[in-house]
Amino acid sequence: MSTHLLTERGIIMRLSKFLQTRTLTELEAIKTELNLTEDEARIFEYLRKGKSNIQIADLCCCSLATVGNRIKDINTKMERINIEG
């Protein structure tokens, strides 16, 4: 498995775990602060629900690469405003 895939999998697992441990009120505040696009917000919600990237791709009718890119974008925004995910 390539290092890129391992890194992406790690980001997904870390974000998903982080989101699942927050209250709905905290998550709404985080989403507002991150200023997520519509696509990012949907993926953010699916991650919160513990969906895998394959499940998210199916639910969003997009490719795994697109899901991976959106998750990386969410992670970057979280890092920018110092939210530990």
C-alpha positions in Angstrom: 0.0 0.0 0.0 1.4 3.4 -0.9 2.3 6.0 1.7 -0.3 8.4 0.2 -3.1 5.9 0.9 -1.9 5.2 4.4 -1.8 9.0 5.1 -5.3 9.4 3.6 -6.7 6.5 5.6 -5.1 8.0 8.8 -6.7 11.4 8.2 -10.1 9.7 7.6 -9.9 7.6 10.8 -8.7 10.5 12.9 -11.4 12.9 11.6 -14.1 10.4 12.0 -13.1 9.5 15.5 -12.9 13.2 16.4 -16.3 14.1 15.0 -18.0 11.1 16.6 -16.8 12.3 20.1 -18.3 15.8 19.8 -21.8 16.9 20.7 -24.2 18.2 17.9 -23.8 21.7 19.3 -20.0 21.5 19.1 -20.2 20.1 15.6 -22.5 22.9 14.4 -20.0 25.4 15.8 -17.1 23.7 14.1 -18.9 23.5 10.8 -19.7 27.2 11.0 -16.1 28.1 11.9 -14.7 26.0 9.1 -16.9 27.7 6.5 -17.4 24.4 4.6 -18.6 24.1 1.1 -21.9 22.2 0.5 -19.9 19.0 -0.5 -17.6 19.3 2.4 -20.5 19.7 4.8 -22.2 16.6 3.5 -19.0 14.6 3.9 -18.4 16.1 7.3 -21.8 14.7 8.4 -21.1 11.3 6.9 -17.8 11.1 8.7 -19.6 12.1 11.9 -21.9 9.1 11.4 -18.9 6.8 11.0 -19.3 6.2 7.2 -16.4 4.9 5.3 -15.0 6.7 2.3 -16.5 4.0 0.0 -19.9 4.5 1.6 -19.5 8.3 1.4 -18.6 8.1 -2.3 -21.8 6.0 -3.0 -24.0 8.3 -0.9 -22.6 11.4 -2.7 -22.5 9.8 -6.1 -18.9 10.8 -6.6 -15.5 9.1 -6.9 -13.3 7.9 -4.0 -10.7 10.4 -5.2 -13.2 13.2 -4.8 -14.1 12.1 -1.3 -10.5 11.9 -0.4 -9.8 15.4 -1.7 -12.8 16.8 0.3 -11.6 15.1 3.4 -8.2 16.5 3.0 -9.7 20.0 2.4 -11.7 19.6 5.7 -8.6 18.5 7.5 -6.6 21.5 6.1 -9.3 23.9 7.3 -9.3 22.3 10.7 -5.5 22.6 11.0 -5.7 26.2 9.9 -7.9 27.2 12.7 -6.2 24.9 15.2 -9.0 22.3 15.7 -7.4 19.0 16.7 -8.9 16.2 14.6 
